[in-house]
């Protein structure tokens, strides 16, 4: 496969991943579809890891990789070099999403245990006693309902998306370097004999 086709394929895959990341991050603001006060939302949601990291930064990479892989003025060594730079930025955004999502999973959600005060009931858990592996401990959170499952599912999806995006962007860095050094595909040109 030539470097241009590989760039195009990576760019096409990055768009739906970035869109899913933005949607998942937005859903974290509305547990079970409820609108909460700002101080009742888990703090790791406010790092915008799905919106900025795995979303907007990856969209920049996707646009450039599509341009570098297409025909025309961008399908050259300069376009491939620019795709390397933006793919590095996309890899950083994906890695940022992975780190924040992992921290959000480990630390647990903010919830009301039934007394009207929102707390982080799982922040003092040890690795052996993590709430992630003790489903019976999830009942401590009364409001919003199912907040633990909501956070686990959405942060896990964001973790996976960020990991895939990081891998794809790192692949594009290597692909772009090869395209920059060696050039994009050599196409057979038809020569007309008159």
LUMMIRO-82316 format. One record per atom (N, C-alpha, C): residue number from 1; residue in three letters; atom name; x, y, z. Coordinates in steps of 0.2 Angstrom, whole numbers, always signed. Layout:
n, res, atom, east, north, up
NUM, Ala, CA, X, Y, Z
...
***
This chain:
n, res, atom, east, north, up
1, Unk, N, +4, -6, +0
1, Unk, CA, +0, +0, +0
1, Unk, C, +4, +6, +0
2, Unk, N, +3, +11, -4
2, Unk, CA, +7, +17, -4
2, Unk, C, +5, +22, +1
3, Unk, N, +10, +26, +3
3, Unk, CA, +9, +31, +9
3, Unk, C, +3, +35, +8
4, Unk, N, +1, +37, +2
4, Unk, CA, -5, +41, +1
4, Unk, C, -12, +38, +2
5, Unk, N, -12, +31, +0
5, Unk, CA, -18, +27, +2
5, Unk, C, -19, +26, +9
6, Unk, N, -13, +25, +12
6, Unk, CA, -13, +24, +20
6, Unk, C, -15, +30, +23
7, Unk, N, -13, +36, +21
7, Unk, CA, -15, +42, +24
7, Unk, C, -22, +43, +24
8, Unk, N, -25, +42, +18
8, Unk, CA, -32, +43, +17
8, Unk, C, -36, +38, +21
9, Unk, N, -34, +32, +22
9, Unk, CA, -38, +27, +26
9, Unk, C, -38, +29, +33
10, Unk, N, -32, +31, +36
10, Unk, CA, -31, +33, +43
10, Unk, C, -36, +40, +44
11, Unk, N, -36, +44, +39
11, Unk, CA, -40, +50, +40
11, Unk, C, -47, +48, +40
12, Unk, N, -50, +44, +36
12, Unk, CA, -57, +42, +36
12, Unk, C, -59, +38, +42
13, Unk, N, -54, +34, +45
13, Unk, CA, -56, +31, +51
13, Unk, C, -56, +36, +57
14, Unk, N, -52, +41, +57
14, Unk, CA, -51, +46, +63
14, Unk, C, -58, +50, +64
15, Unk, N, -61, +51, +58
15, Unk, CA, -67, +56, +59
15, Unk, C, -73, +53, +63
16, Unk, N, -75, +46, +62
16, Unk, CA, -80, +44, +67
16, Unk, C, -77, +43, +74
17, Unk, N, -71, +41, +75
17, Unk, CA, -68, +40, +81
17, Unk, C, -69, +47, +85
18, Unk, N, -67, +52, +82
18, Unk, CA, -67, +59, +85
18, Unk, C, -74, +61, +87
19, Unk, N, -79, +59, +82
19, Unk, CA, -86, +61, +84
19, Unk, C, -88, +57, +90
20, Unk, N, -87, +51, +90
20, Unk, CA, -89, +47, +96
20, Unk, C, -86, +49, +102
21, Unk, N, -80, +52, +102
21, Unk, CA, -76, +54, +108
21, Unk, C, -80, +60, +110
22, Unk, N, -82, +65, +106
22, Unk, CA, -85, +71, +108
22, Unk, C, -92, +69, +111
23, Unk, N, -95, +65, +108
23, Unk, CA, -102, +63, +110
23, Unk, C, -102, +60, +117
24, Unk, N, -97, +55, +118
24, Unk, CA, -96, +52, +125
24, Unk, C, -94, +57, +130
25, Unk, N, -90, +62, +128
25, Unk, CA, -88, +67, +133
25, Unk, C, -94, +71, +135
26, Unk, N, -98, +73, +130
26, Unk, CA, -104, +77, +131
26, Unk, C, -109, +73, +136
27, Unk, N, -110, +67, +135
27, Unk, CA, -114, +63, +139
27, Unk, C, -112, +62, +146
28, Unk, N, -106, +63, +147
28, Unk, CA, -104, +63, +154
28, Unk, C, -106, +69, +158
29, Unk, N, -108, +74, +155
29, Unk, CA, -111, +80, +158
29, Unk, C, -118, +79, +160
30, Unk, N, -121, +74, +157
30, Unk, CA, -129, +73, +158
30, Unk, C, -130, +66, +161
31, Unk, N, -128, +64, +167
31, Unk, CA, -129, +57, +169
31, Unk, C, -136, +55, +168
32, Unk, N, -138, +50, +165
32, Unk, CA, -145, +47, +164
32, Unk, C, -149, +52, +161
33, Unk, N, -146, +57, +157
33, Unk, CA, -150, +62, +154
33, Unk, C, -153, +68, +158
34, Unk, N, -150, +68, +164
34, Unk, CA, -152, +73, +169
34, Unk, C, -147, +79, +169
35, Unk, N, -150, +85, +170
35, Unk, CA, -145, +91, +170
35, Unk, C, -144, +92, +177
36, Unk, N, -137, +92, +179
36, Unk, CA, -135, +93, +186
36, Unk, C, -132, +100, +186
37, Unk, N, -131, +102, +193
37, Unk, CA, -127, +108, +194
37, Unk, C, -120, +107, +192
38, Unk, N, -116, +112, +191
38, Unk, CA, -109, +111, +189
38, Unk, C, -105, +108, +194
39, Unk, N, -106, +109, +200
39, Unk, CA, -102, +106, +206
39, Unk, C, -105, +99, +208
40, Unk, N, -109, +96, +204
40, Unk, CA, -112, +89, +205
40, Unk, C, -109, +85, +199
41, Unk, N, -105, +87, +195
41, Unk, CA, -102, +83, +189
41, Unk, C, -95, +81, +191
42, Unk, N, -93, +75, +190
42, Unk, CA, -87, +72, +191
42, Unk, C, -81, +77, +188
43, Unk, N, -76, +78, +192
43, Unk, CA, -71, +83, +190
43, Unk, C, -67, +81, +184
44, Unk, N, -66, +75, +182
44, Unk, CA, -62, +73, +177
44, Unk, C, -66, +74, +170
45, Unk, N, -72, +76, +170
45, Unk, CA, -76, +78, +164
45, Unk, C, -74, +85, +162
46, Unk, N, -72, +89, +167
46, Unk, CA, -70, +96, +165
46, Unk, C, -63, +97, +162
47, Unk, N, -60, +91, +161
47, Unk, CA, -53, +92, +157
47, Unk, C, -54, +91, +149
48, Unk, N, -60, +90, +147
48, Unk, CA, -62, +90, +140
48, Unk, C, -58, +86, +136
49, Unk, N, -56, +80, +139
49, Unk, CA, -52, +75, +135
49, Unk, C, -55, +72, +129
50, Unk, N, -62, +71, +129
50, Unk, CA, -65, +69, +123
50, Unk, C, -66, +74, +118
51, Unk, N, -68, +80, +120
51, Unk, CA, -70, +85, +116
51, Unk, C, -63, +88, +112
52, Unk, N, -58, +90, +116
52, Unk, CA, -52, +93, +114
52, Unk, C, -47, +88, +112
53, Unk, N, -45, +84, +116
53, Unk, CA, -40, +79, +115
53, Unk, C, -42, +74, +110
54, Unk, N, -47, +70, +111
54, Unk, CA, -48, +65, +106
54, Unk, C, -53, +67, +101
55, Unk, N, -55, +73, +101
55, Unk, CA, -60, +76, +96
55, Unk, C, -57, +81, +91
56, Unk, N, -56, +87, +94
56, Unk, CA, -54, +92, +89
56, Unk, C, -47, +91, +87
57, Unk, N, -42, +89, +91
57, Unk, CA, -35, +88, +89
57, Unk, C, -35, +83, +84
58, Unk, N, -39, +78, +85
58, Unk, CA, -39, +72, +80
58, Unk, C, -42, +74, +74
59, Unk, N, -47, +78, +74
59, Unk, CA, -50, +81, +68
59, Unk, C, -45, +85, +63
60, Unk, N, -41, +89, +66
60, Unk, CA, -35, +92, +63
60, Unk, C, -31, +87, +59
61, Unk, N, -29, +82, +63
61, Unk, CA, -25, +76, +60
61, Unk, C, -29, +73, +54
62, Unk, N, -35, +72, +55
62, Unk, CA, -39, +68, +50
62, Unk, C, -39, +72, +44
63, Unk, N, -41, +79, +44
63, Unk, CA, -41, +83, +38
63, Unk, C, -34, +83, +35
64, Unk, N, -29, +84, +38
64, Unk, CA, -22, +84, +35
64, Unk, C, -20, +77, +32
65, Unk, N, -22, +72, +35
65, Unk, CA, -20, +65, +32
65, Unk, C, -24, +64, +26
66, Unk, N, -31, +66, +26
66, Unk, CA, -34, +66, +20
66, Unk, C, -31, +70, +14
67, Unk, N, -29, +76, +16
67, Unk, CA, -26, +80, +11
67, Unk, C, -20, +78, +9
68, Unk, N, -16, +75, +13
68, Unk, CA, -9, +72, +11
68, Unk, C, -10, +66, +7
69, Unk, N, -15, +62, +8
69, Unk, CA, -16, +56, +4
69, Unk, C, -20, +57, -2
70, Unk, N, -23, +63, -3
70, Unk, CA, -26, +64, -9
70, Unk, C, -22, +66, -15
71, Unk, N, -25, +67, -21
71, Unk, CA, -21, +69, -27
71, Unk, C, -21, +77, -27
72, Unk, N, -17, +80, -30
72, Unk, CA, -16, +87, -30
72, Unk, C, -10, +90, -27
73, Unk, N, -11, +96, -25
73, Unk, CA, -5, +100, -22
73, Unk, C, -3, +97, -15
74, Unk, N, -7, +94, -11
74, Unk, CA, -6, +92, -5
74, Unk, C, -3, +85, -5
75, Unk, N, -3, +81, -11
75, Unk, CA, -1, +74, -11
75, Unk, C, +7, +75, -13
76, Unk, N, +10, +78, -9
76, Unk, CA, +18, +78, -10
76, Unk, C, +21, +78, -4
77, Unk, N, +28, +79, -4
77, Unk, CA, +32, +78, +2
77, Unk, C, +31, +83, +7
78, Unk, N, +29, +89, +5
78, Unk, CA, +28, +94, +10
78, Unk, C, +21, +93, +14
79, Unk, N, +16, +90, +10
79, Unk, CA, +10, +88, +13
79, Unk, C, +11, +82, +18
80, Unk, N, +15, +78, +16
80, Unk, CA, +17, +72, +21
80, Unk, C, +20, +75, +27
81, Unk, N, +25, +79, +26
81, Unk, CA, +28, +82, +32
81, Unk, C, +24, +86, +37
82, Unk, N, +19, +89, +34
82, Unk, CA, +14, +93, +38
82, Unk, C, +9, +88, +42
83, Unk, N, +8, +82, +38
83, Unk, CA, +4, +77, +41
83, Unk, C, +7, +74, +47
84, Unk, N, +14, +73, +47
84, Unk, CA, +18, +71, +52
84, Unk, C, +17, +75, +58
85, Unk, N, +18, +82, +57
85, Unk, CA, +17, +86, +63
85, Unk, C, +10, +86, +66
86, Unk, N, +5, +86, +62
86, Unk, CA, -2, +86, +65
86, Unk, C, -4, +79, +67
87, Unk, N, -1, +74, +65
87, Unk, CA, -2, +67, +68
87, Unk, C, +1, +67, +74
88, Unk, N, +7, +70, +75
88, Unk, CA, +10, +70, +82
88, Unk, C, +5, +74, +87
89, Unk, N, +2, +79, +85
89, Unk, CA, -2, +83, +89
89, Unk, C, -9, +78, +90
90, Unk, N, -11, +75, +85
90, Unk, CA, -17, +70, +86
90, Unk, C, -15, +64, +91
91, Unk, N, -9, +62, +91
91, Unk, CA, -7, +57, +95
91, Unk, C, -6, +59, +102
92, Unk, N, -4, +65, +103
92, Unk, CA, -4, +68, +110
92, Unk, C, -11, +69, +113
93, Unk, N, -16, +71, +108
93, Unk, CA, -23, +72, +110
93, Unk, C, -26, +65, +112
94, Unk, N, -24, +60, +108
94, Unk, CA, -27, +53, +110
94, Unk, C, -24, +51, +117
95, Unk, N, -18, +52, +118
95, Unk, CA, -14, +50, +124
95, Unk, C, -17, +54, +130
96, Unk, N, -19, +60, +129
96, Unk, CA, -22, +64, +134
96, Unk, C, -28, +61, +136
97, Unk, N, -32, +59, +131
97, Unk, CA, -39, +56, +132
97, Unk, C, -38, +50, +136
98, Unk, N, -33, +46, +134
98, Unk, CA, -32, +39, +138
98, Unk, C, -30, +41, +145
99, Unk, N, -26, +45, +147
99, Unk, CA, -24, +47, +154
99, Unk, C, -29, +49, +158
100, Unk, N, -33, +54, +155
100, Unk, CA, -39, +57, +159
100, Unk, C, -44, +52, +160
101, Unk, N, -46, +48, +155
101, Unk, CA, -51, +43, +156
101, Unk, C, -49, +38, +161
102, Unk, N, -43, +35, +161
102, Unk, CA, -40, +31, +166
102, Unk, C, -41, +33, +173
103, Unk, N, -39, +40, +173
103, Unk, CA, -39, +43, +180
103, Unk, C, -47, +43, +182
104, Unk, N, -51, +45, +177
104, Unk, CA, -58, +45, +179
104, Unk, C, -61, +39, +181
105, Unk, N, -59, +33, +178
105, Unk, CA, -61, +27, +180
105, Unk, C, -58, +25, +187
106, Unk, N, -52, +26, +188
106, Unk, CA, -49, +24, +194
106, Unk, C, -52, +28, +200
107, Unk, N, -53, +34, +199
107, Unk, CA, -55, +38, +205
107, Unk, C, -63, +38, +206
108, Unk, N, -67, +36, +201
108, Unk, CA, -74, +35, +202
108, Unk, C, -78, +42, +202
109, Unk, N, -84, +41, +202
109, Unk, CA, -89, +47, +201
109, Unk, C, -90, +51, +207
110, Unk, N, -93, +57, +206
110, Unk, CA, -95, +61, +211
110, Unk, C, -103, +59, +212
111, Unk, N, -105, +58, +218
111, Unk, CA, -112, +56, +218
111, Unk, C, -115, +58, +225
112, Unk, N, -121, +57, +226
112, Unk, CA, -125, +59, +232
112, Unk, C, -126, +52, +236
113, Unk, N, -123, +50, +242
113, Unk, CA, -124, +44, +245
113, Unk, C, -131, +44, +248
114, Unk, N, -135, +49, +248
114, Unk, CA, -142, +49, +251
114, Unk, C, -143, +54, +256
115, Unk, N, -138, +58, +258
115, Unk, CA, -138, +63, +263
115, Unk, C, -139, +70, +260
116, Unk, N, -139, +71, +253
116, Unk, CA, -139, +77, +250
116, Unk, C, -133, +80, +248
117, Unk, N, -127, +78, +250
117, Unk, CA, -121, +80, +249
117, Unk, C, -117, +76, +244
118, Unk, N, -114, +79, +239
118, Unk, CA, -111, +76, +234
118, Unk, C, -103, +75, +236
119, Unk, N, -101, +68, +236
119, Unk, CA, -94, +66, +238
119, Unk, C, -92, +61, +232
120, Unk, N, -85, +60, +233
120, Unk, CA, -82, +55, +229
120, Unk, C, -81, +49, +234
121, Unk, N, -85, +44, +234
121, Unk, CA, -85, +39, +239
121, Unk, C, -80, +34, +238
122, Unk, N, -77, +34, +232
122, Unk, CA, -72, +28, +230
122, Unk, C, -65, +31, +229
123, Unk, N, -64, +37, +231
123, Unk, CA, -57, +40, +230
123, Unk, C, -52, +37, +235
124, Unk, N, -54, +34, +240
124, Unk, CA, -49, +31, +245
124, Unk, C, -48, +24, +244
125, Unk, N, -51, +21, +239
125, Unk, CA, -50, +14, +238
125, Unk, C, -43, +12, +236
126, Unk, N, -41, +6, +238
126, Unk, CA, -34, +4, +236
126, Unk, C, -35, +0, +229
127, Unk, N, -29, -2, +226
127, Unk, CA, -30, -6, +220
127, Unk, C, -33, -13, +221
128, Unk, N, -32, -16, +227
128, Unk, CA, -35, -22, +228
128, Unk, C, -43, -22, +230
129, Unk, N, -45, -16, +232
129, Unk, CA, -52, -15, +234
129, Unk, C, -55, -10, +229
130, Unk, N, -53, -10, +223
130, Unk, CA, -56, -5, +218
130, Unk, C, -64, -6, +217
131, Unk, N, -67, -1, +217
131, Unk, CA, -75, -1, +216
131, Unk, C, -76, -4, +209
132, Unk, N, -72, -4, +204
132, Unk, CA, -73, -6, +198
132, Unk, C, -74, -14, +198
133, Unk, N, -71, -17, +203
133, Unk, CA, -72, -25, +203
133, Unk, C, -77, -27, +209
134, Unk, N, -80, -22, +212
134, Unk, CA, -85, -23, +217
134, Unk, C, -92, -20, +216
135, Unk, N, -96, -23, +212
135, Unk, CA, -102, -21, +210
135, Unk, C, -107, -19, +216
136, Unk, N, -106, -23, +221
136, Unk, CA, -110, -22, +227
136, Unk, C, -109, -15, +230
137, Unk, N, -103, -12, +229
137, Unk, CA, -101, -6, +232
137, Unk, C, -104, +0, +228
138, Unk, N, -107, -1, +222
138, Unk, CA, -110, +4, +218
138, Unk, C, -116, +7, +221
139, Unk, N, -120, +3, +225
139, Unk, CA, -126, +5, +228
139, Unk, C, -125, +11, +233
140, Unk, N, -119, +13, +235
140, Unk, CA, -118, +19, +239
140, Unk, C, -120, +25, +236
141, Unk, N, -120, +25, +229
141, Unk, CA, -122, +31, +226
141, Unk, C, -129, +31, +224
142, Unk, N, -133, +36, +227
142, Unk, CA, -140, +36, +226
142, Unk, C, -143, +40, +221
143, Unk, N, -139, +46, +220
143, Unk, CA, -141, +51, +215
143, Unk, C, -135, +53, +212
144, Unk, N, -135, +54, +205
144, Unk, CA, -139, +52, +200
144, Unk, C, -140, +44, +200
145, Unk, N, -145, +42, +198
145, Unk, CA, -146, +34, +198
145, Unk, C, -141, +32, +192
146, Unk, N, -138, +26, +194
146, Unk, CA, -134, +22, +189
146, Unk, C, -128, +27, +187
147, Unk, N, -126, +31, +191
147, Unk, CA, -120, +36, +189
147, Unk, C, -113, +32, +189
148, Unk, N, -113, +27, +193
148, Unk, CA, -106, +23, +193
148, Unk, C, -106, +19, +186
149, Unk, N, -111, +16, +184
149, Unk, CA, -111, +12, +178
149, Unk, C, -110, +17, +172
150, Unk, N, -114, +23, +172
150, Unk, CA, -114, +28, +167
150, Unk, C, -106, +30, +166
151, Unk, N, -103, +32, +172
151, Unk, CA, -96, +34, +171
151, Unk, C, -91, +28, +169
152, Unk, N, -92, +22, +171
152, Unk, CA, -88, +17, +169
152, Unk, C, -88, +16, +162
153, Unk, N, -94, +15, +159
153, Unk, CA, -95, +14, +152
153, Unk, C, -93, +20, +148
154, Unk, N, -94, +26, +149
154, Unk, CA, -92, +31, +145
154, Unk, C, -84, +33, +146
155, Unk, N, -82, +32, +152
155, Unk, CA, -74, +33, +152
155, Unk, C, -71, +27, +149
156, Unk, N, -73, +21, +149
156, Unk, CA, -70, +16, +146
156, Unk, C, -70, +16, +138
157, Unk, N, -76, +19, +136
157, Unk, CA, -76, +20, +128
157, Unk, C, -71, +25, +126
158, Unk, N, -71, +31, +130
158, Unk, CA, -66, +36, +129
158, Unk, C, -59, +33, +129
159, Unk, N, -58, +29, +134
159, Unk, CA, -51, +26, +135
159, Unk, C, -49, +22, +129
160, Unk, N, -54, +18, +126
160, Unk, CA, -53, +14, +120
160, Unk, C, -52, +18, +114
161, Unk, N, -56, +23, +113
161, Unk, CA, -56, +28, +107
161, Unk, C, -49, +31, +107
162, Unk, N, -47, +34, +113
162, Unk, CA, -41, +37, +114
162, Unk, C, -35, +33, +112
163, Unk, N, -35, +27, +114
163, Unk, CA, -30, +22, +113
163, Unk, C, -29, +21, +105
164, Unk, N, -35, +19, +102
164, Unk, CA, -35, +18, +95
164, Unk, C, -33, +24, +91
165, Unk, N, -35, +30, +93
165, Unk, CA, -33, +36, +90
165, Unk, C, -25, +37, +90
166, Unk, N, -22, +36, +96
166, Unk, CA, -15, +37, +97
166, Unk, C, -11, +32, +93
167, Unk, N, -14, +26, +92
167, Unk, CA, -10, +21, +88
167, Unk, C, -11, +23, +81
168, Unk, N, -17, +25, +78
168, Unk, CA, -17, +27, +71
168, Unk, C, -13, +33, +70
169, Unk, N, -13, +38, +74
169, Unk, CA, -9, +44, +73
169, Unk, C, -2, +43, +73
170, Unk, N, +1, +38, +78
170, Unk, CA, +8, +36, +78
170, Unk, C, +9, +32, +71
171, Unk, N, +5, +28, +69
171, Unk, CA, +6, +25, +62
171, Unk, C, +6, +30, +57
172, Unk, N, +2, +35, +57
172, Unk, CA, +3, +41, +52
172, Unk, C, +9, +45, +52
173, Unk, N, +12, +45, +58
173, Unk, CA, +18, +49, +59
173, Unk, C, +24, +45, +55
174, Unk, N, +24, +38, +56
174, Unk, CA, +28, +34, +52
174, Unk, C, +27, +34, +45
175, Unk, N, +21, +33, +43
175, Unk, CA, +19, +33, +36
175, Unk, C, +21, +40, +33
176, Unk, N, +19, +45, +36
176, Unk, CA, +21, +52, +34
176, Unk, C, +29, +53, +33
177, Unk, N, +32, +50, +37
177, Unk, CA, +40, +51, +37
177, Unk, C, +42, +47, +31
178, Unk, N, +39, +41, +30
178, Unk, CA, +41, +37, +24
178, Unk, C, +39, +41, +17
179, Unk, N, +33, +44, +17
179, Unk, CA, +31, +47, +12
179, Unk, C, +35, +54, +10
180, Unk, N, +37, +57, +16
180, Unk, CA, +42, +63, +15
180, Unk, C, +48, +61, +12
181, Unk, N, +51, +55, +15
181, Unk, CA, +58, +53, +12
181, Unk, C, +58, +50, +5
182, Unk, N, +53, +46, +4
182, Unk, CA, +53, +42, -2
182, Unk, C, +48, +45, -7
183, Unk, N, +43, +49, -5
183, Unk, CA, +38, +52, -10
183, Unk, C, +32, +47, -9
184, Unk, N, +27, +50, -12
184, Unk, CA, +20, +46, -12
184, Unk, C, +21, +41, -18
185, Unk, N, +15, +38, -19
185, Unk, CA, +15, +33, -24
185, Unk, C, +18, +35, -31
186, Unk, N, +21, +30, -34
186, Unk, CA, +23, +32, -41
186, Unk, C, +18, +29, -45
187, Unk, N, +15, +33, -49
187, Unk, CA, +10, +30, -53
187, Unk, C, +12, +30, -60
188, Unk, N, +10, +24, -64
188, Unk, CA, +12, +23, -70
188, Unk, C, +9, +29, -75
189, Unk, N, +13, +32, -78
189, Unk, CA, +10, +37, -83
189, Unk, C, +10, +34, -90
190, Unk, N, +4, +35, -93
190, Unk, CA, +3, +33, -100
190, Unk, C, +7, +38, -104
191, Unk, N, +10, +36, -109
191, Unk, CA, +14, +40, -114
191, Unk, C, +10, +38, -120
192, Unk, N, +8, +44, -123
192, Unk, CA, +5, +43, -130
192, Unk, C, +10, +43, -135
193, Unk, N, +9, +38, -140
193, Unk, CA, +13, +38, -146
193, Unk, C, +9, +40, -151
194, Unk, N, +12, +45, -155
194, Unk, CA, +8, +48, -160
194, Unk, C, +10, +45, -167
***
